[in-house]
Amino acid sequence: MNTLYPLKFQPVFKDKIWGGRKIKDVLGMDFGKLPNCGEAWVVSGVEGNPTLVKNGFLAGNELNELVSVYMGDLVGDDVYEKYGDAFPLLIKFIDANDWLSIQVHPDDELAAKRKIGRGKTEMWYIIEAEKGAELISGFSKKVDKESYQQYLNEGRIKEILNFEKVENGDVFFIPAGRVHALGPGILLAEIQETSDTTYRIYDWDRIDASGMKRELHTREALDAIDFELEDDYKTHYKPKKNETVPLVQCPQFTTNMLEYDRPLRKDYEELDSFVIFLGVEGKSSLKWEGGEEELALGEAIVVPNVINHIELRPQGKARLLEIYLV
């Protein structure tokens, strides 16, 4: 009888006006004839953009098809009860060669009200940042809906946004409602809810290959924005070798850091969820009772809920993100 095993997927590549070459040059992915690549979706159940299994007897199957067949055995009973046949997370790599639009995402409540699926809470792990690279997360001063609109209408929105210098290994949690944007020179891993809803607020007045400006969603964005001012927008953590280091825990996902140079054993007996390992440095192998798979920088592997014991074996020094739902 064929049993479930850790699944690897063929990435879905996205040509973006702001994309570059690092998904190929740094992560080693071949995005074919695209002029550039802004995003590589490595685990996706997004309608119209599913990732296909590339290893084992399930090769060629879409992720959501497997959820509908294996249900709790793949994703966990509680996860299946909540999300049904839709895989709940989208995992991607982003190469920002230019500024992305200033944008915001709706939360689950607003998305449901607007009948657009789920909201979009996400987090970023910076794999590589060029010197001086920066991003936008949240506001730099207290504004309300009216004053925000005034800054936007006067073309002065940058004056109220929080710009952050970034370095390799930085983490930013971007809950739904937080205004944000990535700047040039950043390669990162993104963990997010399964949603492709983005409200563009400002796109730097740029023009696409057809001589057109991209559509803005200023009206839709207004009710989605969280105007709360935070003291600190960066997620702080202390790396520890050969230990599990928490990064982000929220209702939508949990993400931990594993930095290790010796074998690590993981026990998931008490966890009712799939686990995703995402390679962000070096190379590892993942061993379970039924076999072994390699996991390199830029790769993701989904461990089904029915597999409770894993051994991670680094080839030298390795770093992974460990992602699941609780």
Secondary structure, DSSP 8 states (H G I E B T S, - for coil): ------B-EE-EEE--TT-BSHHHHTT----TT-S-BSEEEEE---TT---EE-SSTTTT-BHHHHHHHHTHHHH-HHHHHHHTTS--EEEEEEEESS---EEE---HHHHHHTTSS----EEEEEEEE-TT-EEEEEESS---HHHHHHHHHTT-GGGGEEEEE--TT-EEEE-TT--EEE-SSEEEEEEEES----EEEE-TT---TTS------HHHHHTT------S--SB-----BTSEEEEEEETTEEEEEEEESS-EEEE-TT--S-EEEEEEESEEEEEETTEEEEEETT-EEEE-TT--EEEEEESSSEEEEEEE--
